[in-house]
Amino acid sequence: KFLFENILLTNPGENLGDPNFGVGLRGFLFNPSVTLYDLERTISNQLAAYARGIKILNVAVDFSGVDSNAISVSIKYLNPDKTIEEYLLNADLGTQSSAVYV
């Protein structure tokens, strides 16, 4: 689950060993030309590339919080033990993030 948060919050180019690693949620949040579909697709692609052994079932993003810096990301996945789990990231990217694991 640490891997999910790492993938979501790392900016592309920030990991010197792999410049393609990371979604860079902060950059998406402050870019008005990006759609939810673009962000969900980027997250799905990053998870497929870097969360090996985990099958991603659904990615959902929500910007509808009252704070303009807030974002929620829900990732439903099938873990290697063949159980379905959900990872929720509720983040105020203006300050700090908090993750909830279900």
C-alpha positions as CSV (number, residue, x, y, z in Angstrom):
1,K,0.0,0.0,0.0
2,F,3.0,2.2,0.5
3,L,3.8,1.6,-3.2
4,F,0.4,3.1,-4.2
5,E,1.1,6.3,-2.3
6,N,4.6,6.5,-3.7
7,I,3.4,6.1,-7.2
8,L,0.6,8.7,-6.8
9,L,2.6,11.4,-5.1
10,T,6.0,11.1,-6.9
11,N,6.4,13.5,-9.7
12,P,7.6,12.1,-13.1
13,G,11.4,12.7,-13.2
14,E,11.8,12.9,-9.4
15,N,13.1,9.3,-9.2
16,L,16.5,9.5,-10.8
17,G,16.7,5.7,-11.4
18,D,13.5,5.8,-13.4
19,P,12.4,9.2,-14.8
20,N,9.0,7.7,-16.0
21,F,8.0,6.6,-12.4
22,G,5.2,8.6,-10.7
23,V,1.9,10.2,-11.4
24,G,2.5,13.6,-9.8
25,L,-0.9,14.2,-8.4
26,R,0.0,17.8,-7.4
27,G,0.7,18.7,-11.0
28,F,-2.6,17.3,-12.2
29,L,-4.5,19.1,-9.4
30,F,-3.3,22.5,-10.5
31,N,-3.6,21.9,-14.3
32,P,-7.2,23.0,-15.4
33,S,-6.8,21.4,-18.8
34,V,-6.6,17.9,-17.4
35,T,-9.7,15.8,-17.2
36,L,-10.6,13.1,-14.6
37,Y,-10.3,10.6,-17.4
38,D,-6.7,11.7,-18.1
39,L,-5.8,11.4,-14.5
40,E,-7.5,8.0,-14.0
41,R,-5.8,6.7,-17.2
42,T,-2.4,7.9,-16.0
43,I,-2.9,6.3,-12.6
44,S,-3.9,3.0,-14.2
45,N,-0.9,3.0,-16.5
46,Q,1.5,3.7,-13.7
47,L,0.0,1.0,-11.5
48,A,0.1,-1.5,-14.4
49,A,3.8,-0.7,-14.9
50,Y,5.0,-0.5,-11.3
51,A,2.6,-2.5,-9.1
52,R,3.5,-5.9,-10.4
53,G,1.6,-8.9,-9.1
54,I,-1.5,-6.7,-8.4
55,K,-4.4,-6.7,-10.7
56,I,-6.1,-3.2,-10.8
57,L,-9.9,-3.5,-11.1
58,N,-10.9,0.1,-10.9
59,V,-9.5,3.6,-10.4
60,A,-11.7,6.5,-9.5
61,V,-10.7,10.1,-8.9
62,D,-12.9,12.8,-7.3
63,F,-12.1,16.6,-7.0
64,S,-15.5,17.4,-5.5
65,G,-14.3,18.3,-2.0
66,V,-14.9,21.8,-0.6
67,D,-11.2,22.6,-0.6
68,S,-9.8,23.3,-4.1
69,N,-6.5,21.5,-3.1
70,A,-8.4,18.3,-2.1
71,I,-8.5,15.1,-4.1
72,S,-9.7,11.6,-3.5
73,V,-8.3,8.6,-5.3
74,S,-9.9,5.1,-4.9
75,I,-8.1,2.0,-6.3
76,K,-9.8,-1.3,-6.1
77,Y,-7.4,-4.2,-6.8
78,L,-7.0,-7.9,-6.5
79,N,-3.9,-8.6,-4.4
80,P,-1.6,-11.7,-4.8
81,D,-3.7,-13.6,-2.2
82,K,-6.7,-13.3,-4.6
83,T,-8.7,-11.0,-2.3
84,I,-10.2,-7.8,-3.4
85,E,-9.1,-4.7,-1.5
86,E,-9.5,-1.0,-1.8
87,Y,-7.0,1.8,-1.3
88,L,-8.3,5.3,-0.6
89,L,-6.1,8.4,-0.7
90,N,-7.8,11.5,0.6
91,A,-5.3,14.3,0.2
92,D,-5.1,18.0,0.7
93,L,-2.2,18.5,-1.6
94,G,-1.8,22.1,-0.4
95,T,-0.6,20.7,3.0
96,Q,-0.1,16.9,3.4
97,S,-1.8,13.7,2.4
98,S,-3.6,11.0,4.4
99,A,-4.4,7.5,3.2
100,V,-7.2,5.2,4.3
101,Y,-6.9,1.5,3.7
102,V,-10.1,-0.6,3.4
